[in-house]
Each structure stands twice: as C-alpha cells, then as structure tokens.
Amino acid sequence: MTQRRQMLESWLTQQSGLSGFSLERASFDASFRRYFRVRANGSTYIAMDAPPANEDCRPFVTLARAFSGLGLHVPAVLAEDLERGFLLLEDLGSDHYLDVLSTTNVQRLYGDALSALVIIQTCGPREGLPNYDRALLLRELGLFREWLLERQLGMSLGEAGETMLDTTYDFLVLNALEQPRVCVHRDYHSRNLLVSAPPIPGILDFQDAVLGPVTYDLVSLLRDCYIDWPCDRVEDWAKGYFELAVQSGVLRAEHEQRFLRWFDLMGVQRHLKASGIFARLNQRDGKPGYLKDIPRTLNYVVQVARRYPELAGLGRMIENAVLPAMRDLPDC
C-alpha cells in the first residue's frame, strides 16, 4: 500500500466519520488525481486523492458549489482536506456516457448534455476563472509538436514544416479569440458525463474550467475523442445547439454565418492539443492506453482541413505522415 493510500484511509477514518469501509479504484484519470469508490454502511462515496504537489482541489470545490447552485448535477463535497489534497464526494454512479451511448439513446442523452451546457454558458461563473487567452491556446497547441511529432514519432519538420505549423497555430488562435466568451468546462465529453439519478447528466472533472470560446465545450462533446458519429449528424446537433444558444442569449442570430466555422476550427485546436496530451501520457506518464485514441482524434482534423485552404498543409502532413506513423505503433 502506498503512503498516499495510507494517508487517505487514515483521513477517511479520522476526519470523515466513516468506519469499516472498503476502497476500490473508481477510475483511471489522465491526470495525477486518483478516485476511489468508498463502501461503508451500505452506501457508496467517491474519495479523490489529488497530490498537492501536482493538483489543487480548490477549483473543484469552488466550481462544484457554483454549478450545484445552478441546478446542475455535480458531486456534492461531503468532506475536504485541501492542504493534503483529499475530498470525499457524492457518488454519482459509474454509467458514463461512453459506456451506454447508442444510436437509440444518443439523441436524448446529447439533448440533456446540451441543455446542461447552455446553463453552464449562460449562468456559470466568470469571475476568478483563468482566461483562455492567446498564450494558453498556443501552449496547448505546442503539445502536438513537442509530444506527438517530436517525442512520440521522432519527426523533424524542417523549416517549411515549422513555418506551416506556426502559421496554422496563429490562424486557429485568432478563430478562438474572436468568439463570444463563456464559462468553459474544458473536458465536456463522454467520459465525464454520467447517466445518473436526475437531473441528467451527472457532470465530472470540471476543475480546469476557464473563461473562453463558446464552441469549445460543444466540439468536445460532439466531436468526442473517444466516440464518433456521422458528420451530417454532428452538424445537425451543432445547428440545434445554435438555436438553443440564441434563445438563451449565449449567441446572437447574426453569429449564424460564422458559427460552423468557429466550431470546425475550435475542434482542430482541441484535437491537436488532445493528441499531444495522449502522446504525453504515454511518453511521460507511462499510460499507453490513450495512443489508440489519437487516430480518431486526428481524423477529425483531416476532415475539417479539407474544407479550409488555410489548413491544407496541416491536413496533408497528418494524412500522409502522422497517421501512417501512428499505425506502426504497437498500441494503436
């Protein structure tokens, strides 16, 4: 048993009032956080272990209370030790969207998720959130070059390739910065949404929320790195969201001409970032399980690049060099 596990069990006994409990891993997070399902006295809870050297529980606690106050279904914080990085949370269950989505229920489940998203965007906190600014957007885009191209695949782009990426990154950042700004969950996808007791969905992993582009969470949901849907269906859902967002005051009718472009290009930024994170999880953290999600993630980029001349160079590089190299990796 690790020292952190011993500290967590001692804290649960001394501070939370639980006794005679058992712990089991509840999920394998892509961060340094660990989650355990706690069984005690016929009830279950979730214990979060977030080592303070790597993670800060404060944003989670603050946002959990703010989102709960809006009627969103997030885990209630039952006990906390912010200095040591321990939280005891309400257990919303284990039926993630990713595990249950099908062609027969997706319309209903995505409808619930989009309704909750609009609440986050219209009423979610803005003060105190980090700003999703140019520096952060570029830092995230840099993950693709550093961790996937260079470290994972050993690719050297040369001067022309480097220039193409820099120009592409500037293009994507400008698209993000011209959009209306809202509270952004920042990981709003099928692994962080639960089919739980009403209201649905249960919403997890919101501690990295920022003030940023209106289409970011939408593209996270509809062009999910872990599950994909036909392009025409995704576009229909996006248009349906646009109507809901206009009715709610998140967007205005005159945004319609730019909306799908915002959505497409925001997705390219997110998917380049995500593919870099997946490679980093393998290279730095010894978690190869996410490598298999990179081809799906980058195929979104290829599809969008075919519609925008500014992305032609990026699309060719991914289609002709990156994806073939990914197919040669054992975990893909």
N, C-alpha and C positions, 0 to 999 in steps of 0.2 A: 504494500500500500504506500502511495506517495505521501510526502509531507503535506502537500496541499489537500489531499483527500482526508488525511487525519485531522487537519485543521478545520476542514469543512464539517466533518462529523462531530467534532468537539463543539463547534459553534452551533450546529443544529440542536445538540443536546442542551447546551447551556443557555443559549440566547433565544431560541425559537420556541422552547417549551415542548418539543417533540421528544418522545422516548420510545424505545422498542421499534425503531424504524429500520427500513432497509433502503439501500440505494442501488440504482441501476442506471447505466448510461441511457440518456433520453435522446440524444442526437450527437452527431459529429459535426461541429461547426467549422466553418472555413477560417475562423479567427482563433485567437488564443483562448476564447471562452469555452468552458465545458458546461454541459447541462446534465443533471441527474434527476431521475424521477424518484421521489421520496414516497415510500408507502408507510403509513402509520395510522393505526386505529381505524382501519377500513377506508381511509381517504388517501388521495394522492396529491402531491405537490411537485413543483419543479424547483430545484436548487441550482442557482447559477454560480459558477466559480469563475471569476474574472480576475486573474492575477494583476494587482495594481501596477506592476512594472510595465505591463503591456496593454491593459484595458482600464477604462474608467467607468464605473457603474452610474455615476451621477446623471449623465444624459438619459440613460434608460429610465431611471426613477422619475426624473422630471417629465419626460415625454409620456411615460405610462400614465401619470396622473393627469396630464393635459389631455391626452387622447381619450381616456376614460371619461373625463368631464364632458366630452363631445358626444358621448353615447357609443363610441367605438369599442369593439370587444378586444381589449388588450389584457394581458395578465395583471391581476392586482398584485401589488407589492405587499407581502404579508410581514416580512421582517427584512432588515437590511443591516449590513456592516460595510459601509462604504470604504473605510480605511483598509480593511482586509480583502475587499472585493467579493463579498458573499451576499447573495439575495435569496430569499425564499419567496416563490411566486405561486400564484394560482396556476393550476394545471388545466390548460385548455384542450387537452387531448392529443392524439397522435395522428389524426386523419388529415394529413397535409393535402392541399390541392393536387400536388404532383401525383399522389398515390391513388386518387379517386377520380380525376378528370376523365371524361369520356365524351364521345360525340353526343350522347343523350343528355348529359347534365351540364355541359360546358356553358351553354347559353345562360342558364340560371346562375351558376357559380360565378361566371365572369360578370354577370349583371350585378350580383351582390358586391363583388370586388370593386367594380367601377363606381357604384353608389358610395361605398366607403371612401374610395379615393377622392371623390368630389368633396366629401366632408372634410377630409384632411386638407384639401387645397383651399376651400373656402373659409374654414374656421380654425384650422391648425395654427399652432404658434408660429410667430415670425421673429419676434424679439428674442435675441440671445442665440439664434441659430447661426452656425457658421455660414458664410457666404460662398455659394458655389461660383467662384469668380474665375477669371482667366488663369490665374496661377494654379488653382486646384484642378481645373479642367486639363491644362497642359501636363500637370504632374501625373494625372491619371492616364492620359494618352501615352505618356512616356513608358508606362508599364508594358505596353505591347512591344515596343522596340527593345527595351532592356531585357525583359524576362522571357518573352516568347521568341523573338527573332534572334537575339544575340545569345542568351544563356541556354535556352532550351534547344534551339535549332542550329546554333552556331553560324548564323547567316551574317555576311558582311554586305551591306547595301551599296557601298561605293558612294561617290559624291552625288551622282544623279539620283540615286535612291534616297539618300538622306535629304536632299533638297525636295524631292517629291513628298516625302513624309512631312517635312516641316510646313510646306505649303498646304498640304491636306489638313494638318492639325489646325492651322490658322483658320481655314475655311470652316471647319467643324466648330471651333470655339466661337466664331462670330455668329453662327447659327444659334448656338446655345444662349449666348448673351443677349440676343435680340428678342427672346421670348418673354412673355409675362412671367413674373417670379412668384412662386408659391412655396408653401411648406412641402418639401420633398422627402418622402420616406427613405428613398435611396436603395432599397432592396425589396421592392414590391413585386414579388414573383411567387411561383407555385410552391416553393419550399418554405416560404414564410407566411403563407396563408393557410388557415385551418378550417375544415368543416367541423364546427363546434356547436355547443348549445347556442341558441340565438342570442344576440344577433350574429349572423354570419357575414363576413369571415372573422375568425379569430386572427389577430394580426400580431406577428412576432418581429423581432430583430430590427427595431426602428431607432436604435440608439445613435445611428450615424446620420440622422436627419439634418438637412441643410435648407437654406433658402435658395431656390434655384429654378431651372427651366420647367415650364408647365408640362412638357411632354415626357419628362424623364421617367417618372413612375409608370406612365401609360405604356411606354415602349418596353419597360422592364416586364410588365405583365403580359402584353400581347405578343411580343417577340422574345419570349422567355428562353433563356439559355438551356433550360432543361426539358422543354417540350415545345414542339412547333405545330402550327396549324396552317392550312392553305392560305396563300397570300390574299386572295379576294375576301376571305372570311375575316382576316385580320383587319383589312382596310374597312370593311363594313363595321366592325366593332369600333374602330377608331373614329369613324364618322358618327356613330351613335354616341360615343363619349363626347364628341364635339358639341352635339346638340344639347346634351345634358350640361356640359360646362358653360355653354352660352346661357341656358336657362338659370344656372346658379350664379352667374356673374363672374365666373373664373375667366372666361374668354368673351370676346365680343364678336358679333356677326361678321364684321369686316376682317376678322382674322382667318376666315374660311379659306381664302386663296393661298395663304401661307402655311396653313395648319399641317397638311400632309407632308410638306417639305420639312417643317420643323420636326415632325415625328420621324421621318426617314433618317434625317441627318443626326438627330439626337441618338437614334438607335446605333448608328455607326460609331459614334463616340463611345457609347456604353459598351458595345460589343468588342471594340478594340481593347478597352480597359479590362473587360471581363476575361478576355483570352489571355491578357498579360497576367492577371491575378491567378488564373488557373495554372499557368506555367510556373508562377512564383510559388504556389502551394506545393508543386512537385519539387522544384529545384531547391527552395529554401527550407520548406517545412516537411518534406518527405511525405506528401499526400498526393500520390499519383492518380487518385480516383477521379479527379476533375479533368484530366487530359482528354478523356473521351468526349467531353462536352465542347471542346474547342472547335472541332469541325462544324458542328451545328451552329455555333456562335459566329464563326467566320463566314459561313454560307449566307447568313443574313447580310453581311457586309457586301459580299459579291452580288447578291440580288439587287441591293439598293444601288450599288456602284454602276450598274448597267443603265440606270435612269438619270444619272447626273454626270455630265462630262468632267466636272471638277474632281470626280472620284475614279476616273478611268484608270489612272496609273496605279492607285491603291488596289482596285479590283483585279487588275492583271497580275500584280505581284502576289496577291493572296491566292488567286486561282491557279497560277502557273508555277509558283514556287512554294508558298507556305503550306497549302493544303496537301500537295503531294508529299512534302517532307513529313507532315503530321501522320500520313498513312503509314509511314515506315516505322513509327514508334510502336513498341510492343503494347503499350497501354491504350492505344487508340484502335 
